[in-house]
Amino acid sequence: MYESFRRVHIPFGVAYGSDKDEVKLAALEAADAVDYTLKSTNDKHKAQVWMTGFGDSSLNFELIVWLTPAAVKLPGRVIAT
């Protein structure tokens, strides 16, 4: 808790038959385009995509990103429904 960065997990699903490598690449590119995503070459803080399971009609993933200190202070601007 001493760092000013925070990690968030963003669940999402894609259709069965989707190319998992393309899904990962698209999610990472989308995360990189968001201003509140920490842009880091440090392996500890780089964005990741995890496949978490098989849903009834989707492959389930989580996008894991680290937020900038500004985003940590204003979490309402980061989370959207």
HELIX and SHEET records of a PDB file:
HELIX    1   1 LYS A   20  ASP A   32  1                                  13    
HELIX    2   2 ASP A   43  HIS A   45  5                                   3    
HELIX    3   3 PRO A   69  LYS A   73  1                                   5    
HELIX    4   4 PRO A   75  VAL A   78  1                                   4    
SHEET    1   A 3 ARG A   6  VAL A  14  0                                        
SHEET    2   A 3 LEU A  59  LEU A  67 -1                                        
SHEET    3   A 3 GLN A  48  PHE A  54 -1                                        
END                                                                             
